[in-house]
Amino acid sequence: MAKYNIGKRVERGKNISPPVTTEESPEQQHPIFCLRYMSNNFCISDCTKEEKAAFAGTLYKLSQMTWSQINSSARHGSSYERIAQTSIKASIPKHITADVNLIAFRFCAKAPMVGYRERATFFVIWLDRNFTLYEH
């Protein structure tokens, strides 16, 4: 059984240090991926084992690049395409306002993961594995 130190101070290891934070432009940072707002109807639990592996591989590949490098990539390579909110057939979460730009990365063959970017973070909202989220 695991032992937890709830309410006790946890000391940082000697070999682990927090990441260095800088004030560099989000374009020069590597993307951070957030799945917190992923839609239940287009989520990772609906994916096959192969699609899950491709999703993880895509996140890893993209995390090795800066946003600037991603922006200069080919559209169906490591880059993304913009998707109009009006073309989305699923309900859009309430926290996504009309001024938010939706973008899609390809994660498995041409299947897109759609979400939005806020500074260096990409929030994945939908995994469109069946190509039903919007007109392709």
N, C-alpha and C positions, 0 to 999 in steps of 0.2 A: 504494500500500500504506500502511496506517495505521501511524503511528509511536506506540509506547507507551512511557511512562516508568515501566517496571516497576522498583520498588525505589527510585525517586527521589521526592523530596518535590514535591508538586504545590501550587503557590501558589493561593490563592483570588483570583478576579478582584475588581477594585475595585468593580464594580457588582453583585456577587452576595454576599449575606450569608445565613447560616443562618437558618432560621425561628426566631422568638422562641418559646421554650418557657415556658409558664406553668403554674401549678398549678390551672388552672380545672377545674371539674367536667367529666367526660366528656359530660354532657348539654349543656353549652354549647359543646362542640367539634364541628367538622365531622367526618363519618365518614372513616375511612381504610379502603381496601379491600385485602384480601389474597387472592390466588388460589393461594397456595403449596400448600394442602391439597385443591385441587379434585380430585374423583373422576374417574378415567379414563373411566368409563362415562356420565358426565353432565357433560362438559366443553365448553369453548368450541370445541374443534376439531371437535365434532360439529354445531355450529350452522351455519345458512345465513348468507350474507352479510347478509341483512336482520336476522337474529337477533343477529349480532355487532354490527351497527350499533345495534340497540335496546339491547343490553347496555351498550355504551359510552355511549350517550345516557343510560341510567338511572343509571349510575355518576356521570356528570357532574352530572346533575340532583340526585341525592342529596348529592353532595359540596358543593353550594352551600348546603345547609341544615345547621343544627345538629341534633344528636340530639333535642333538645327540640322543635324544629320538626317533625321527622319523626314523633315520638311523637304529636303533636297533629294529624297529617294523617289523612285518610280511609284505611281499610284497603286498598282497591284503588287508591288514589291513590299518594302517596309514602310511605305508612306500611307497616307489615308486619303479619303475623299469626304467632302462635306455632304451631309444629308439634310434636306429641308425638313423642318419639324412638321410641316403640313403633309409630307409624304408618309409619315409614320402611321401605321394602321393600329398599333397598340396604344393603350392609354399612356400618356407621358406623365411621369411623376410630378407632383405639384411643386416640388422645389426647383424644377427646371422651368425658368421663365422664358418668355418669348424671345428674348435677346440672346439666349444661349445657343451657340453653334454646335450642332451635332456632327460628329465625325465617325467614320467607319474604317477600321483596320481589317484586313483579311486574316483569319486565324486558322482556317482549315480549307485548303484548296481556295475557293473563292467565297466561302461563307464568311460574312462580316460579323465583327463584334462592334456594336454601336454604343456610343456614349458621348461624353463631353470632356473637354480639357479645362482645368482651372489651374493656372500657373504651370507647374511641372507635373501635376497629378492628372491622370486620365481615369475618369469614373466610368466603368463598364456598366451599361444599363441592360443591354440586350445582346444575346448570342443568337444570331439569325441563321441557324444551321439548316433550316428548311426553306429559306428565302421567301418568307411570308410577311416579314416586318414592314417592308416597303417595296415599291416597284424597282426591279433591278434592270 
